Amino acid sequence: MKKLTLVRHAKSSWKNPELSDFDRPLNKRGLRDLPLMAERILNFELIPDLILSSGARRALATAEQIALAQNYPKEKIIEIPELYHSREETLINLLQGQSDHYRHLMVVGHNPTLELASYFLTHERVAKFPTSGIIHLALSITGWEELAESCGTMELLDYPKLHN
């Protein structure tokens, strides 16, 4: 049994039109919501063996805050450039290539990739997956290369507005 936690980056700012989409920082709401969701991840004991993150500034900032809350060394966050504007197939292929040493992976990235990957793995639709959202999956596999359509079940869907 493997575990996969998908985290959508926290809300980002469009304040500076000169910044590229890739370089947008978190906004006030993102900075407010992120500690709550990092705490929720801890409370649900969703402690990953490895954190993979998109290279976009907002995704890395999200991954770093989650890592900080878990005493996970931020230097061990693996930045994956392909996770920025990728298709779900790219994410699935990336996960299939991970070492079986890792029992629980966390991916911090973007929609629609995360939501589509979750659907591929579970065939469970998500009505809403907003920023700072968490989807946690239990996967009926023993090795990451076995990752395939409908191999998992959704154990958790959580996001900040459920707690306001």
C-alpha positions as CSV (number, residue, x, y, z in Angstrom):
1,M,0.0,0.0,0.0
2,K,1.3,3.4,-1.0
3,K,0.0,6.9,-0.1
4,L,-0.2,10.0,-2.2
5,T,-1.0,13.5,-1.0
6,L,-1.8,16.1,-3.6
7,V,-1.6,19.7,-2.5
8,R,-2.7,22.6,-4.6
9,H,-0.5,25.7,-4.0
10,A,-1.8,28.5,-1.8
11,K,-3.6,31.5,-3.3
12,S,-1.2,33.7,-5.3
13,S,-1.0,37.4,-6.1
14,W,-1.8,39.0,-9.4
15,K,-0.8,42.4,-8.0
16,N,2.4,42.9,-10.0
17,P,1.5,42.6,-13.8
18,E,5.2,42.6,-14.6
19,L,5.8,39.2,-13.0
20,S,5.4,36.1,-15.1
21,D,2.8,33.6,-14.0
22,F,5.7,31.3,-12.8
23,D,7.1,34.0,-10.5
24,R,3.9,35.1,-8.8
25,P,4.2,35.1,-4.9
26,L,1.5,34.1,-2.4
27,N,-1.1,36.8,-1.6
28,K,-2.5,37.6,1.9
29,R,-5.2,35.0,1.7
30,G,-2.6,32.4,0.7
31,L,-0.3,33.3,3.5
32,R,-3.3,33.2,5.9
33,D,-4.7,29.8,4.7
34,L,-1.4,28.0,4.4
35,P,-0.6,27.6,8.1
36,L,-4.1,26.2,8.7
37,M,-3.7,23.6,6.0
38,A,-0.1,22.7,7.1
39,E,-1.6,22.1,10.6
40,R,-4.4,20.0,9.1
41,I,-1.8,17.9,7.2
42,L,-0.1,17.3,10.5
43,N,-3.3,16.5,12.4
44,F,-4.2,13.9,9.8
45,E,-0.7,12.5,10.0
46,L,-0.1,12.9,6.3
47,I,3.7,13.1,6.8
48,P,5.4,12.2,3.5
49,D,8.6,10.5,2.9
50,L,9.3,12.8,0.0
51,I,7.9,16.2,-1.1
52,L,7.9,16.9,-4.9
53,S,7.0,20.5,-6.0
54,S,6.4,22.5,-9.1
55,G,9.1,25.0,-9.6
56,A,6.7,27.9,-9.6
57,R,7.3,30.4,-6.8
58,R,3.8,29.9,-5.3
59,A,4.1,26.1,-5.3
60,L,7.6,26.1,-3.7
61,A,6.5,28.6,-1.1
62,T,3.6,26.3,-0.3
63,A,5.8,23.2,-0.1
64,E,8.3,25.0,2.1
65,Q,5.6,26.1,4.6
66,I,4.3,22.5,4.8
67,A,7.8,21.2,5.2
68,L,8.5,23.7,8.0
69,A,5.4,22.6,9.9
70,Q,6.6,19.0,9.7
71,N,10.2,19.6,10.5
72,Y,10.9,18.3,7.0
73,P,14.2,19.8,5.7
74,K,13.3,22.3,3.0
75,E,16.5,21.3,1.1
76,K,15.0,17.9,0.6
77,I,12.0,19.2,-1.4
78,I,12.5,18.1,-4.9
79,E,11.7,20.8,-7.4
80,I,10.2,19.3,-10.6
81,P,10.1,21.8,-13.5
82,E,7.8,19.5,-15.5
83,L,5.0,19.9,-12.9
84,Y,4.4,23.5,-14.0
85,H,1.7,23.5,-16.7
86,S,1.9,19.8,-17.1
87,R,-0.7,17.2,-18.0
88,E,-1.8,14.5,-15.6
89,E,0.1,11.9,-17.7
90,T,3.3,13.7,-16.9
91,L,2.6,13.6,-13.2
92,I,1.6,9.9,-13.3
93,N,4.8,9.0,-15.3
94,L,6.9,11.0,-12.7
95,L,5.3,9.1,-9.8
96,Q,5.8,5.8,-11.6
97,G,9.5,6.5,-11.7
98,Q,9.9,7.0,-7.9
99,S,11.8,4.6,-5.7
100,D,9.7,2.0,-3.9
101,H,11.7,3.1,-0.8
102,Y,9.1,5.9,-0.5
103,R,5.8,4.8,1.0
104,H,4.1,8.2,1.0
105,L,4.7,10.9,-1.6
106,M,3.4,14.5,-1.5
107,V,3.1,16.6,-4.7
108,V,2.6,20.3,-4.5
109,G,1.4,21.7,-7.8
110,H,-1.4,23.1,-9.9
111,N,-4.8,22.5,-11.2
112,P,-6.1,21.0,-13.4
113,T,-3.2,18.6,-13.3
114,L,-3.7,17.5,-9.6
115,E,-7.5,17.1,-9.9
116,L,-7.2,15.2,-13.2
117,A,-4.5,12.9,-11.7
118,S,-6.7,12.3,-8.7
119,Y,-9.7,11.3,-10.9
120,F,-7.5,9.0,-13.0
121,L,-6.2,7.2,-9.9
122,T,-9.6,6.9,-8.2
123,H,-12.4,7.6,-10.6
124,E,-13.9,9.8,-7.9
125,R,-14.9,13.3,-9.0
126,V,-14.0,16.3,-6.9
127,A,-16.6,19.0,-7.1
128,K,-14.2,21.7,-5.8
129,F,-10.4,21.7,-5.3
130,P,-9.5,25.3,-4.5
131,T,-6.1,26.7,-3.6
132,S,-4.5,25.3,-0.5
133,G,-6.6,22.2,-1.0
134,I,-5.5,18.7,-0.1
135,I,-6.4,15.4,-1.6
136,H,-5.1,12.3,0.1
137,L,-5.2,8.9,-1.7
138,A,-4.6,5.3,-0.5
139,L,-3.2,3.3,-3.4
140,S,-3.6,-0.4,-3.8
141,I,0.0,-0.9,-5.1
142,T,3.2,-2.1,-3.6
143,G,5.5,-0.3,-6.1
144,W,5.2,3.1,-7.7
145,E,5.7,1.6,-11.2
146,E,2.3,-0.2,-10.6
147,L,0.5,3.2,-10.5
148,A,-2.5,2.8,-12.8
149,E,-6.0,4.0,-13.5
150,S,-8.4,3.3,-10.6
151,C,-5.7,1.9,-8.3
152,G,-6.7,4.2,-5.4
153,T,-9.3,5.6,-3.2
154,M,-9.7,9.1,-1.9
155,E,-9.3,9.2,1.9
156,L,-9.5,13.0,2.3
157,L,-10.5,16.1,0.5
158,D,-9.9,19.2,2.6
159,Y,-9.5,23.0,1.9
160,P,-9.6,26.2,3.9
161,K,-13.2,27.3,3.2
162,L,-14.4,24.1,4.9
163,H,-13.1,25.7,8.1
164,N,-14.2,29.3,7.9
